[in-house]
């Protein structure tokens, strides 16, 4: 006989908790009766689930709901502002960033510290930075529900397989730092943050330019990672096969030709701030450097657009800051190389989140995990609740 086992009590409880918490997140200020109508669950079931969510500080009740007409008004239920927070850490080549967000995704605290992380001491530095971020959460009086870490490299099942700009190969951050994290490619986290909190486009490629160049591809509001999770490595597309060597071992990769360091070198600027000042003053070398980078970037992005039929490009990271000077020549290159632009132009916009997208996505991934499976949070952080139900 072909079939599946009937859903057990835990599975039903898991489904109901996720359904109700998602309804609370999607409709803040809804009463228990409203949640019953939104989820299709009985009022008794909703009331039981809400009680558990409140006890775990995932939800909170407030004022009577605002509505007209006869009848008793219910008390509104919303996500708890003091509930578990998501902590994001981004390990960049030349900086560390942290971001703390609440259950609604709102930023409660953030910090960026600049330093060259191409050193064996980087793990000690990250550990100290992580402790500092946790201490900030303590000062705010909120618990950390989990940590997401964004890295500029290929990640498989939490293992950083390759991060050439950091000199990493097969690095297990959980082992190096002594705790469990959600680890993912920084460009993918940035694309997710843009999807959740940014432009609201359903289909786009988010390209972030730092020392390396990464891309996160979103199709039909879902991240496209490829079969093995290595999709979006646009920085290593060959745009000048006879060009200078890249840290990955190849020659003329996009990030070698249009990355932050190359733009600064061509412009004769030491920092991005200095580059922007030069661009604002109309400096010829600075303008030429950005135009040259836009040409190479257009070659790389045209490959993505032609292959995936992505209708929009979102400029993130340093590219977001350079958008006023980068966008024009980039569009020219895309129009030259993407045949479909004749009737369907590619949209190029600046990321609403700028350089903070990746760390925001890392923090947000923790919250999305809690909202998708609150039962897991309840049973791991409130084991007495599970014990009492198992007896």
C-alpha positions in Angstrom: 0.0 0.0 0.0 1.3 3.4 -0.9 0.7 6.3 1.5 2.0 8.4 4.3 1.6 8.3 8.0 -1.0 10.5 9.5 0.3 13.8 11.0 1.3 13.4 14.6 0.5 15.8 17.4 3.8 17.6 17.0 3.4 18.0 13.3 -0.1 19.5 13.7 1.2 21.8 16.5 4.1 22.9 14.3 1.8 23.7 11.4 -0.7 25.6 13.5 2.0 27.6 15.3 3.6 28.6 12.0 0.2 29.5 10.5 -0.9 31.7 13.4 2.4 33.5 13.8 2.6 34.2 10.1 -0.9 35.6 10.2 0.1 37.8 13.1 3.2 39.0 11.1 1.1 39.7 8.0 -1.7 41.4 9.8 -0.5 43.2 12.9 -3.3 44.5 15.1 -5.6 41.6 14.5 -7.7 40.0 17.2 -7.8 36.3 18.0 -11.2 36.1 16.2 -9.5 37.8 13.2 -6.7 35.3 13.3 -9.2 32.5 13.4 -10.9 33.9 10.2 -7.5 34.4 8.5 -6.1 30.9 9.2 -9.3 28.8 9.1 -8.5 27.4 12.5 -11.1 27.2 15.3 -11.1 30.0 17.8 -10.2 27.5 20.5 -7.1 26.3 18.6 -6.0 29.9 17.8 -6.5 30.9 21.4 -4.3 28.0 22.6 -1.6 28.8 20.1 -1.6 32.5 20.9 -1.3 31.7 24.6 1.8 29.7 23.9 3.3 32.3 21.6 2.7 35.0 24.2 4.3 32.8 26.9 7.4 32.5 24.7 7.4 36.2 24.0 6.9 35.7 20.3 3.6 37.6 20.4 2.0 40.2 22.6 -1.5 41.5 23.2 -2.3 45.2 23.2 -5.2 47.6 23.0 -8.7 46.6 21.8 -9.0 46.3 18.1 -10.2 49.3 16.0 -13.4 48.5 14.2 -16.9 49.8 13.8 -20.2 48.0 14.4 -21.8 46.2 17.3 -20.2 43.5 19.4 -17.4 43.1 21.8 -14.0 44.2 20.4 -11.2 41.7 20.7 -7.7 42.6 21.9 -5.2 42.9 19.1 -2.3 40.5 18.8 1.1 41.6 17.4 4.6 40.3 17.2 6.4 40.9 20.5 8.9 43.8 20.4 10.9 42.1 23.1 10.9 38.7 21.5 13.8 36.9 19.9 16.0 39.1 17.7 18.0 38.1 14.7 21.7 39.0 14.8 23.6 39.3 11.5 27.3 39.4 11.1 29.0 40.1 7.8 32.7 39.2 7.3 33.9 41.5 4.5 37.4 41.6 3.2 38.1 45.0 4.7 35.3 45.3 7.4 33.1 43.6 9.9 29.4 44.6 10.2 26.7 43.6 12.7 22.9 44.1 12.6 20.3 43.3 15.2 16.7 43.1 14.0 13.4 42.4 15.9 10.6 40.1 14.8 9.2 42.6 12.4 12.6 43.0 10.7 13.2 46.5 12.1 16.8 47.3 12.8 17.5 47.8 16.5 21.3 48.2 16.4 24.1 48.1 13.9 27.8 48.6 13.7 30.6 48.6 11.1 34.3 48.3 11.9 36.9 48.6 9.2 40.0 46.4 9.1 41.8 44.1 6.7 40.5 40.6 7.4 43.0 38.9 5.2 44.9 37.7 8.2 45.1 34.4 10.3 43.8 36.5 13.3 40.5 37.2 11.6 38.6 34.5 13.6 39.7 36.0 16.9 38.5 39.4 15.6 35.2 38.0 14.5 34.6 36.3 17.8 35.3 39.5 19.7 33.0 41.4 17.4 30.3 38.8 17.9 30.6 39.1 21.7 30.3 42.9 21.3 27.1 42.6 19.3 25.6 40.1 21.8 26.4 42.6 24.6 24.5 45.3 22.8 21.5 43.0 22.6 21.8 42.5 26.4 21.9 46.2 26.9 18.7 46.5 24.9 17.2 43.8 27.1 16.3 41.5 24.2 17.3 37.8 23.5 19.2 36.7 20.5 17.3 34.0 18.7 20.1 33.1 16.4 23.0 34.3 14.4 23.4 34.6 10.6 26.8 35.1 9.1 27.4 36.5 5.6 30.7 35.6 3.9 32.2 36.5 0.5 32.5 33.0 -0.8 31.0 29.7 -1.7 29.1 28.0 1.1 27.9 24.4 1.3 25.9 23.2 4.3 27.4 25.8 6.5 31.0 25.1 5.3 32.8 27.9 3.5 34.2 25.9 0.6 36.1 28.8 -1.0 36.4 32.5 -0.2 39.4 33.5 -2.4 39.5 37.2 -1.4 39.9 36.1 2.3 42.2 33.2 1.4 39.8 30.6 2.9 39.2 27.1 1.7 37.0 24.6 3.6 36.6 26.8 6.7 34.1 25.6 9.3 33.0 28.8 11.1 31.0 26.9 13.7 34.2 25.0 14.6 36.4 28.1 14.5 34.1 30.2 16.6 32.6 27.6 18.9 28.9 27.9 18.1 26.3 27.2 15.5 25.4 29.7 12.9 23.4 30.1 9.7 26.2 30.8 7.2 25.6 31.9 3.6 27.0 33.8 0.7 26.9 37.6 1.3 25.4 38.3 -2.1 22.5 35.9 -1.5 21.8 37.5 1.9 21.9 40.9 0.2 19.4 39.8 -2.4 17.1 38.4 0.2 17.2 41.7 2.2 16.4 43.6 -0.9 13.4 41.3 -1.5 12.2 41.6 2.0 12.8 45.3 2.8 13.9 47.0 -0.5 12.5 47.6 -3.9 9.7 44.9 -3.8 10.6 43.7 -7.3 9.6 40.1 -7.9 12.5 39.3 -10.3 16.0 40.9 -10.2 19.7 40.3 -10.0 21.3 42.1 -7.0 25.0 42.9 -7.8 27.2 44.1 -5.0 30.6 45.6 -5.7 33.2 45.6 -2.9 36.7 44.2 -3.2 34.9 41.2 -4.7 31.7 41.2 -6.8 28.8 38.9 -6.0 25.3 38.6 -7.3 22.1 37.2 -5.8 19.4 36.2 -8.3 15.7 36.4 -7.3 13.1 34.8 -9.5 9.4 34.9 -8.7 10.2 36.3 -5.2 12.5 33.3 -4.4 16.3 33.2 -4.3 17.8 31.1 -7.1 21.0 29.4 -5.8 21.6 26.8 -8.5 21.7 23.1 -8.0 24.6 23.1 -5.5 24.1 26.5 -4.0 26.9 28.1 -6.0 24.8 30.3 -8.3 25.4 34.0 -8.6 29.3 33.9 -8.7 29.2 36.7 -11.3 32.5 38.1 -10.0 34.4 35.2 -11.6 32.8 35.5 -15.1 35.6 36.2 -17.6 35.2 39.6 -19.1 38.8 40.0 -20.2 40.4 36.6 -20.7 43.8 38.1 -21.3 43.5 40.4 -18.3 45.3 40.4 -15.0 45.2 37.4 -12.7 42.4 37.0 -10.2 42.6 35.6 -6.7 40.6 32.6 -7.9 43.4 31.6 -10.2 41.9 32.7 -13.5 42.5 35.8 -15.5 40.4 38.8 -16.3 37.5 38.0 -14.0 34.8 40.7 -13.5 35.8 41.5 -10.0 39.4 41.9 -11.1 38.3 44.4 -13.8 35.5 46.2 -12.1 35.9 45.6 -8.3 36.4 48.4 -5.8 40.2 48.1 -5.7 40.5 48.4 -9.5 38.2 51.4 -9.7 40.2 53.1 -6.9 43.5 52.3 -8.7 42.3 53.7 -12.0 40.9 56.8 -10.3 44.0 57.4 -8.2 41.8 57.5 -5.1 42.7 55.9 -1.8 39.1 55.4 -0.5 35.6 55.2 -1.8 34.8 58.5 0.0 37.7 60.2 -1.8 36.5 58.7 -5.1 33.0 60.1 -4.6 34.4 63.5 -3.8 36.4 63.4 -7.0 33.3 62.3 -9.0 31.3 65.1 -7.6 33.9 67.6 -8.6 34.0 66.2 -12.2 37.5 64.7 -12.0 38.3 63.1 -15.4 40.3 60.2 -14.0 37.5 59.3 -11.5 34.8 59.5 -14.2 36.9 57.4 -16.6 37.5 54.8 -13.9 33.8 54.3 -13.2 32.9 54.3 -16.9 35.5 51.6 -17.6 34.1 49.6 -14.7 30.6 50.0 -16.0 31.7 48.6 -19.4 33.1 45.4 -17.8 30.1 45.2 -15.4 27.8 45.4 -18.4 29.5 42.5 -20.1 29.1 40.4 -17.0 25.5 41.4 -16.3 24.5 41.0 -20.0 25.4 37.3 -19.7 23.1 36.9 -16.7 20.3 38.9 -18.3 20.5 37.0 -21.6 20.7 33.6 -19.9 18.1 34.1 -17.1 15.8 36.8 -18.7 16.0 38.8 -15.5 14.3 42.2 -16.1 16.0 44.3 -13.4 19.4 45.0 -12.0 19.8 46.3 -8.4 23.1 48.0 -7.7 24.3 47.2 -4.1 27.4 47.6 -2.0 29.8 50.2 -3.3 27.9 50.2 -6.6 25.0 51.7 -4.8 27.1 54.6 -3.8 28.4 55.0 -7.3 25.0 54.6 -9.0 24.7 58.3 -10.2 27.8 57.8 -12.3 27.7 54.1 -13.0 24.1 53.7 -14.1 24.3 55.6 -17.4 27.3 53.8 -19.0 26.0 50.5 -17.6 22.7 50.9 -19.4 24.5 51.7 -22.6 26.4 48.5 -22.4 23.4 46.4 -21.5 21.4 47.9 -24.4 24.3 47.0 -26.7 24.6 43.4 -25.5 21.0 42.4 -24.5 18.9 42.0 -27.7 15.6 42.0 -25.8 16.2 45.6 -24.6 14.9 46.7 -28.0 11.3 46.1 -26.7 11.9 45.3 -23.0 14.5 47.6 -21.5 16.4 46.4 -18.5 15.7 48.3 -15.3 18.7 49.4 -13.3 18.1 50.8 -9.8 20.1 51.6 -6.7 19.6 49.3 -3.7 17.3 50.8 -1.1 19.6 49.2 1.6 22.9 50.2 0.1 26.0 48.7 1.7 24.0 47.3 4.6 22.0 44.7 2.6 24.1 41.6 3.3 24.2 41.9 7.1 20.5 42.9 7.2 19.7 39.8 5.2 21.8 37.6 7.6 19.9 39.0 10.6 16.6 38.7 8.7 17.2 35.1 7.9 17.1 34.2 11.6 13.8 35.9 12.0 12.4 34.2 8.9 13.4 30.9 10.4 11.5 31.7 13.6 8.4 32.8 11.8 8.5 29.7 9.5 8.9 27.3 12.4 8.1 28.8 15.8 7.5 25.4 17.2 11.3 24.7 16.9 12.0 27.9 18.8 9.4 27.0 21.4 10.8 23.5 22.0 14.5 24.6 22.0 14.2 27.8 24.0 11.2 26.7 26.1 11.8 23.0 26.8 9.5 23.0 29.8 6.6 23.7 27.4 7.5 20.7 25.4 8.0 18.5 28.5 4.6 19.4 29.9 3.0 18.4 26.6 4.9 15.1 26.3 3.8 14.0 29.7 
